[in-house]
Amino acid sequence: MAIIVVSLLWRLVSVVRADRATALSAGVGAFVAIVVAASGWWVGGQGRLNEAATRDVVAGLITNVYRAFDFRAESDVYDVLARSVDGELLRDVYLEMRRGLVLASQGGASARVKEVELVELEARPAEEQGILARATWRVRAAVGHWGHLHERRNQYEADLRLQPVDGAWKLVAVEILDEVRL
């Protein structure tokens, strides 16, 4: 499952050289949204969030995954991903991104994510601590290849599993259900 997710993400956002300050500030902003939303995390003995906080957390996690593509150094990529992804999913996403770095350095297409928008979200508590969610989001990116740039917009629908890990919400499973090029 994770390999499918990363492959779909990679098609839209091949790794690019990005202004580190811009990428870092975008990543920090999304991370702050996650931390703020996590402050209301324990209700009734299980990890729970209200609807607005859940929306903020999901949007922040998805955005952080894309922001990891803004970095070139493997340690930076891993650190940004580890803020939002955990467990097997973190390993799989990181390894796939690492393979993508090699392809991009060999002259492949590159993209820079301009916007990530959460369009729809249906969430419910998981049996164990955490949240199960079906999310739809859109990604707008500037894609460069063969000497020119153009804009690409894709929409994704996926089932997500979020869990509280070390005081922060993280994605632990993602199953892409649909991808549409807009």
BAVEXKE-774252 format. One record per residue (C-alpha): x, y, z. Coordinates in pm, whole numbers, plus 32768, in hexadecimal, padded with zeros to 4 digits. Layout:
! BAVEXKE-774252
XYZ ...
END
This chain:
! BAVEXKE-774252
800080008000 810A80F98064 81C880C17F20 808D81187E5C 806382577F26 81C882C37EEF 81BC826D7D7E 808983477D51 812684607E18 8267843D7D53 81B5845C7C05 813885B17C6D 825E86377D30 83AF85B37CBD 84B8863A7DA6 852A879C7D5B 862E888C7DDA 857089797EB5 85BD8AAF7F78 85FF8A1280CE 85738B3B818F 84288B3180D1 840B89BA80F2 846689C28261 83698AD282B2 82548A1581FC 82AD88D582B4 82BF89868403 816B8A2883C6 80C888D88380 8179883E84AC 80FC89558591 7F968910851D 7FC587A3857C 805087F886D4 7F3D88F4871E 7E3087FD86B9 7ED786EC8785 7EA987BA88C0 7D40874288CF 7DA285DB8894 7D3A851389C9 7BC484F88A02 7B2083C98A9F 7C6B830E8AC0 7CAC82FA8948 7D4983DD8847 7C2A84B587C8 7C098602871B 7ADD86D486CA 7A7E8701855B 7B3D88468524 7C7787C685D0 7C698682850A 7C55874883C8 7D82881C842F 7E4E86E9848E 7E01862B834C 7E49875C8273 7F8F8799832D 800386308310 7FBD861D819B 8068876C8160 819D86FF8224 81C285C6814E 81CC869E8016 82B9879880BC 83B7868180ED 83DF868A7F71 846D87EB7F94 85AF8769802C 86D986C57F84 87A6864680AB 873384EE8119 87408549828A 865F8679824C 856785A88184 855884A48298 853485A883AD 8413865882FE 8365850E82B6 83968494841B 82CC85BF8499 8198853A83E7 81C983C9839A 821E82A2847A 825F812E8477 827080608338 81DA817F8274 82FD826482D2 83FB81638261 834A811E8119 830D828A80C2 847382EA8117 850B81D08048 843182247F1C 848C83957F37 85FB83367F4B 85D982727E06 853283A37D6F 865684807DD4 873A83A37D08 865483B67BD8 863185317BF4 87A9855C7C08 87C2849C7ABF 86F685A37A07 858F85397A4E 846786267A65 845087047B96 832D87A97C43 82F188A57D53 81B188897E1A 810189D67E25 7FC3897A7EE0 7F2588577F99 7DB1887C7FDF 7CE0878E80B1 7B92877C7FF9 7AC9867980BC 7AFA85BC81FF 7A2C84B182AA 7ACB843E83F0 7A6F8356850A 7B2082D0863D 7BE68191860A 7BA7806986EF 7CFE80A18785 7D8481FC87C5 7D7C82BE8686 7CA6832D8566 7C34828C8423 7BF083868310 7B8E839481A5 7C2784CD810F 7C2085777FBF 7D2B86797F73 7DB0873C7E4B 7F1A87867DFC 7F90889C7D16 80F7888E7CA2 81DF89317BA7 827A88177ADB 83B788497A15 843E8764790A 84D4877D77AE 852888EB77E9 83D08972783E 82E489967967 81718955797C 807389357A92 7FE487E77AF4 7EBD87AE7BDA 7E5D865B7C63 7D4F85EC7D53 7D7584C27E39 7C8583FC7F0F 7D14831A801B 7CCA8260815B 7DB082D98270 7E01825683C8 7E88835184C3 7F1382FE8618 7FA583C78734 811B837B8741 81FA841E8845 8109853D887A 80BE8587870C 7FC985068609 8069844184EE 7FFC838283BB 8037820E83EE 7F79818682C1 7F0582148174 7E4481678060 7E1182347F26 7CB681ED7E9A 7CB182DD7D74 7D8F83CE7CB7 7D0784C57BB7 7DCF85B97AE7 7D0E87007ADF 
END
